[in-house]
Amino acid sequence: MLQLFIANKNYSSWSLRLWLLLKQLAIPFDERLVVFGQAPGSAGDYRLFSPTGRVPCLQDEGLTVWDSLAIVEYLAELDPRVWPQDRAARAWARSACAEMHSGFQRLRDVCTMNCGLRVQVGDWSPALLADWQRIEALWLEGLTRFGGPFLAGPAFTAVDAFFAPVAFRVQSYAPALSEPARAYAQRLLELPAMQAWYRAALAETWRDEAHEAEARAAGLCLQDLRAPAQG
């Protein structure tokens, strides 16, 4: 059976992408959650299962696949539902995934994924606004061109999984978006698998200072919905 190595659900946007894709397509897998911040050489050292020391990482019958895009393509060889069946939709979805994979750096830096927080952003800089505007443009293009309710048509595919962490960021940071874009984000948030991830994220008692510092730098924390930190 597939084994997917992930990190804290409250923080790990890249883990969410692959976990959600597998859940939505009902592809069986074993979840291996390894908490951020484990000491090098300990049982929680990511290098023990991932050649880059990062998550997500997929293992399957002796094979190790790392990097989110590579994992998506591996899964697509096992299940054609990973990508849209229509050629034009598939080409668009792959392009949008690649752009998400390599871009939106200011959004990542300021609006880090922290599922349990609600934050009033201190500085909506031009670079940050430009990233959110591009996200909105991509979403509206996909929804309009392929008819929705998902980005590349009627079925949930990898491109929706790649933008799922952005839906949590919409919830946490409340960027200015059009109603169709907000409705799409809400559609993702209401997926049963997204709700399950969210509940698990709120229940976590681990805290990783690097991620917490990023959230503090973003602005004023209005609400922390997480379970109290351990220790």
WOBELFEN-V418916 format. One record per residue. N is the residue number from 1. SS is DSSP state (H for helix, E for strand, - for the rest). OMEGA is omega in whole degrees, -180 to 180 (NA if undefined). Layout:
# WOBELFEN-V418916
n=<N:N>
ss=<SS:SS>
omega=<OMEGA:OMEGA>
This chain:
# WOBELFEN-V418916
n=<1:2:3:4:5:6:7:8:9:10:11:12:13:14:15:16:17:18:19:20:21:22:23:24:25:26:27:28:29:30:31:32:33:34:35:36:37:38:39:40:41:42:43:44:45:46:47:48:49:50:51:52:53:54:55:56:57:58:59:60:61:62:63:64:65:66:67:68:69:70:71:72:73:74:75:76:77:78:79:80:81:82:83:84:85:86:87:88:89:90:91:92:93:94:95:96:97:98:99:100:101:102:103:104:105:106:107:108:109:110:111:112:113:114:115:116:117:118:119:120:121:122:123:124:125:126:127:128:129:130:131:132:133:134:135:136:137:138:139:140:141:142:143:144:145:146:147:148:149:150:151:152:153:154:155:156:157:158:159:160:161:162:163:164:165:166:167:168:169:170:171:172:173:174:175:176:177:178:179:180:181:182:183:184:185:186:187:188:189:190:191:192:193:194:195:196:197:198:199:200:201:202:203:204:205:206:207:208:209:210:211:212:213:214:215:216:217:218:219:220:221:222:223:224:225:226:227:228:229:230:231>
ss=<-:E:E:E:E:E:-:-:-:-:-:-:H:H:H:H:H:H:H:H:H:H:H:H:-:-:-:-:E:E:E:E:E:-:-:-:-:-:-:-:-:-:-:-:-:H:H:H:-:-:-:-:-:-:-:-:E:E:E:E:-:-:E:E:E:E:-:H:H:H:H:H:H:H:H:H:H:H:-:H:H:H:-:-:-:-:H:H:H:H:H:H:H:H:H:H:H:H:H:H:H:H:-:-:H:H:H:H:H:H:-:-:-:-:-:-:E:E:E:E:E:-:-:-:-:H:H:H:H:H:H:H:H:H:H:H:H:H:H:H:H:H:H:H:H:H:-:-:-:E:-:-:E:-:-:-:-:H:H:H:H:H:H:H:H:H:H:H:H:H:H:H:H:-:-:-:-:-:H:H:H:H:H:H:H:H:H:H:H:-:-:H:H:H:H:H:H:H:H:H:H:H:H:-:-:-:-:-:H:H:H:H:H:H:H:H:H:H:E:E:E:E:E:E:-:-:-:-:-:-:->
omega=<176:172:180:177:-178:177:-176:-178:178:-172:-161:-179:-179:176:-179:-175:-177:178:-178:179:179:-180:-177:-180:179:174:-177:177:173:178:176:-178:179:-172:174:170:177:-177:175:-180:178:180:179:179:-176:-180:177:-179:-177:-178:178:-175:-178:174:1:176:-177:173:-177:175:177:177:174:180:-179:-174:-172:-179:178:178:177:-179:176:179:179:175:179:-174:-177:179:-180:178:175:-180:178:-174:-179:178:180:179:179:-178:179:179:-180:177:-180:178:177:-177:-172:-172:176:-174:-179:176:179:-176:-174:-176:179:179:175:-166:-172:-175:168:-168:171:-174:-176:-176:174:-176:177:-180:179:179:179:177:180:179:178:175:-179:-180:177:-179:-177:177:-180:-178:-179:-174:-174:168:178:5:177:-169:-178:177:-173:-174:172:178:-175:-178:175:178:-178:179:180:178:178:177:175:177:175:180:-175:-169:175:176:177:180:176:-179:178:179:178:179:178:178:179:178:177:-178:-177:176:-180:-180:176:177:179:177:-178:179:180:179:-180:-178:-179:178:178:174:176:-171:180:179:179:179:177:179:179:-179:-177:-178:-176:176:-179:-176:174:-173:-174:171:179:-180:177:176:NA>
